Amino acid sequence: YECVLDPAAPPISLEASQRIIEVLKILFTITYITHKQEPSEDDAALYRHLVAILRLCLMRKCMLPEDTDELQGHTVNLLSALPLQCLDVLLTVPLQPDSKQSLGVNMDCVHVLLMFMERRLELGEKIKEKLTPILNLLTESCRAHRETRLYIRKHILPPLRDVSQRPEEGTTVKSRLVRLMTHLDTDLKHCAADLLFVLCKENVRRFVKYTGYGNAAGLLATRGLLGGQRVSSSSSEAHYSSDSDSDTEEYRQAKDRINPVTGRVEAEQPDPMEGMTEEEKEEEAKRLIMLFNKLSRENIIQPMGVDEEGKLVPMKGLEDNPESDSDQEEKN
């Protein structure tokens, strides 16, 4: 399943690109209704023919950059509505001398999708509508294809070197995605977090390493992973390779000084209890406990804990749970 891309072909005219976009919109409406159903063998063959054509839509350029971006946007929308197993056509293209590649697989189309996502990250308006389709498409592609995951990870999550900044600070693709992890829109922040989580092979420790626990807490709470549990095979169909995450020399030297919550090396702070006697420290601890209890009684804060499933629950719920009490007694 391949449509041959002619490097010497002229750019797509505005009139032709608009006609293509209208066709893509109609196809999206038709396929979206059934995109979560298992396709028959005949339907899968048709989908693969369609994906080959859509690959051509991604790789061709229009007369103007904004027209190219619009055409690619509608192409991404349609790709995200097609059965995932049919998208392998995007990768089964012979390598050319100038092709991007990962483990011997053609990554030209993946590179175009990656550049498209980077442009969408720079948008200031309608960011949810324009960004979630490409984030979802890349996430599922990375989960399904090791070559795609390795290629995108190399561009978004290179080995850590500079840990003097918070993960969300800066202009890199990673920092922009990490900032989205605390976005007000729930769907958008989950899409950004899911992509980074899959790039980390759904490994909690690695995910926290690259994003900081403060940024990662939302996704971990949603998935019941706050206790650091590994993703169970029943909750994910992905089968990741067992290759380890290699640390740079710079990261190894700073590792013990990194604040796991912020994800960076913090400046050393003076000890607030320096010069206090043990009695004074005990009195200060009692005072803080009284203040926290008062805030809790007045419902200003609600103390939370992590239950056996790794989910956040009110501390009162944990106290009332006899199983938790018995578990605690066994530990003691």
N, C-alpha and C positions, 0 to 999 in steps of 0.2 A: 504494500500500500504506500505509494509514493507519487507525489506530483513533482515533476522535475522543475527545479528553480533555475531559470535562465539568468545568470549574472548580468547579461547585457540587456535585459528587458527594461523598457522605459518605465518611469514611475506611473503608478495608477492615477488616472485623471480624477478630478473632483466628482464629475458626473458618475463615473464607474464606481468610485468608492462609496458614493451614496446609495447606489443600487445594491451593492454588496451588503452594506449595513442593513438595509431594509430586509434583505433575504435572511441575514443572520438573526434579526429580531423575530422573524416569523418562525425560523427553525428553533430558536430558544423557547418560544411559547409552546411549540409542539413537543419538544423533547423534555422540557422541565417536568411535565406531568408524570413521566415514566422514568425519570433519571435514577431513581433509587430501586427500581425493579431489576431483577436479573434478566439480561437480554437473551433471546434465543440465539441459536447459532447464525441464522440468517440475518437477524437484526444486528448482531455483533459485527458481521461482515460489512453491513451498510454503515454502521457507526465508524468503523475503521476507514472506510473510503471517505467519509465526511471529515474525519480527523486529518487525513492526508491533505485534503483541500484547505482545512483550517490552518494547517502548518504553513501552507503557502501564503495565506492571508497574514500570518504573523511575520513572515520573513520578507514580504514585499513592502516597498515604501510607496507613499503617495507623493503628490506634487509638493504638499506643504507638511511640515512636521506635525501640526495640530490635527491634520486629516489622518496621518499615519497613526497617531495616538488614539483617535476616535475609532478607527478600524480595528486596532489591536484590542481596545477596550471591549468592543462587542464580540470579538473573537474569543477573548478570555471568558466572557459571560457564557457563551455557548459551550466552550470546553468544560467549564465547571458544571454544566448540566448533563454531560455525557457520562456513560458508565466508565468508571476509573480504569477497568481492565482494557478498555479500548484505546486509552491514551498512550499506550506503549508505541504506537505508530509515530509519535513525535520524536522518539529516540532511535527507531530502527531505520536510520538513513546512513548510507555509506559515508565514511570519513573522507573529507577533502584535505588537501595540504594545509589549508588555512583554517580548518575546523577547530572549534573549541571541543575538548574531549575530557572524559573522566573514565578511567579504567577501560579505555578503548571504545567507549560509547560516544556517539555524536551528541554534543551538548549545545549546538548552535541555537536550537529552538529554546532550550532552557535558559541560555544566556539572554536571549531577547526578552523572555518573560521576566527575568531578574532585573534587566534594565527598565522594563516597563513598570515593575513594582517600585523601583527607586524613584522614577518620575512621579508616580502617584503619591509617594511619601512626602513629596515636596508641596503637594496641594494644600491650600488653606481652607477650601470650602467643599462641601459635599464629600468629605473624606471617607465617611462610612460607605456610601454607595459606590464610590470609585475604588476603594481599597480592599474591602472584604472579599470580593470575588477572586482577585489575584492571590490574596493571602491564603484563602481556602484551597485554591488550585495548587499552589506551591507546597502547602502542607501535606495534602494527600499524595502528591507526586513524590515528595521526599519520603513519606512513609512507605510507599510502594516500591520505590526504586532506589537502591543503595547508591548507584552512580549519580543520580540527581542530588541526593542528600549530601554526598561528599563534595560535589561541585559547588552547591549553594552554601554549604557550611564554610568552605574555604573562603568565600567572598563575604559572608555575613559574620561568622564566628571564627576568625583566625585565632591561633594560639595566643593567650593573654600575655602581654608584656608590660604595658603601662597600667598599673593599678592605683595610680594617684588620683584618678577621677572616678566619680560614681559611674556606673554602667549607663545611666540615662543621660549623662552629660556628653556633649560633643555633637558632631555633624555626621558621624558614620551611620551606615544603615542599621547596625546593631543598636546604637544609642537611640535612634528614632523609633525603632520597634520596641525597645524597652520603655521609652516614654509612653508609647501607646498602651502598654500593659496596665497603666493606672488611669487610662482615659475614662471619662464619665460614661461613655457609651459601652454598655456591657458586651454587646456582640463584637464591637471593634477590638476591645481590649483582650477578649478571649481569642480572637483570630490571631492577633499579634503574638500572644503568649503561646498559643498552640504551635505556631511555626517554629519559634525558638525552642520549645520543648521537644519537638520532633527532631530538630537539628542536634539536640543534645541526646538523641536516642531515648527520650522519655526517661532519662536518668535524673532523679531529683538532685543528687549531689552536684552533678555537672551543671544542671539548670541553675541552681543557686550560685554556683561559682561564676557563671557568666552574667547573671542578671542581678544578684543580690537578693537576700531573703525577703527584704521589704517589698521589692517589686514582684517577686515570685509567689508571695503568700496568697494572692487572689486565686491564681490557677490551682495552686496546691490545695487550698481550702475547698474549691469546687470539686476537685477530683478525690478528695479524702486522702491527701498525701502529706499533710502537715507533719505527720510523725516520721517522715523520711522513708516511708515504705516504697518499694519498687512497684511499678505498674504491673498488675497481674496479667497473665496471658489472656484471661477471659475478658479483660477490659480493653485490650488492644490486639488487633490482628497483625500488628507489625512484628517482624522477626529480625531483629537487628544483629549485626555481626558483633563478635566479642572483642573487637579491637579496642584498646585502651586509649584514654585521652592523654596525649603527651603534653607535659608542662614545659614551658620555656625556662631557661636559667633565671631570667628576671623574675618570673612568677614564683619559682621555688624559693628564691631569696627573700621575697616579701610575703610569702604565704602565711607565716605565723603571725604577721602583723595586720592582716586584712580583717576588717570588721565584716562579719558574714551578713549583717543586716544591710549595710550600705554598699558592700561589694568593693570597697577601696581601703587603702591604708589611711587611717585617720591620724591627725596630729596628736601627739601625746598630750594628755590633759592632766592637770595637777590632781592629786588624790584629795577629794573633798573631806575625807576623814583623817587626813594627816594631822597629827598633834592631838587627836582626841583619845581619851582614855577608854578602856573597854566598857566602863559604866556609861560613859557619854554615848558611845556607839549603840549600846543597848537601848538607851532612852530615845535616841534618834530613830531607831528601828521601830520602837513601839509607837512613836508619834506618827510615823509614816503609815503604819498599819491602821491606826485610828482614822487617819485622813482618807485612806482608801475605802475603809468600811463605811465612812460617812457618805462618800461619793456613791458607793454602791447602794446604800439604803435610800438615797434620794434619787436613784435611777439616773444619775448623771453619767455613770459608767456602768458597764455590765461585765464583770469578770468572766472570761471564757477559758475553757480548757479543751484539750484534744481527746476525743473518745477513742475506743478501741479500733474504730474504722478510720481514724485519722482525720475526722471532721471536727470543726469547731462547735462546741455546745456550751451553754451557760454552766458555770461551775456548780450552781445549785443542782442542775440536772445530773452532773457527775456524782455529787454527794448523795443524791437520792437513789442512785443506781446501785443495787445490792451487789451486782456482778463486779462493778468497779471496786467496791469496798473489799470484796473477798480477794480480788486480784492484788489489791494493795497490801492486805494482810499477808498474802503468800510471799510478796516481795520483802516484807519486813521480817 
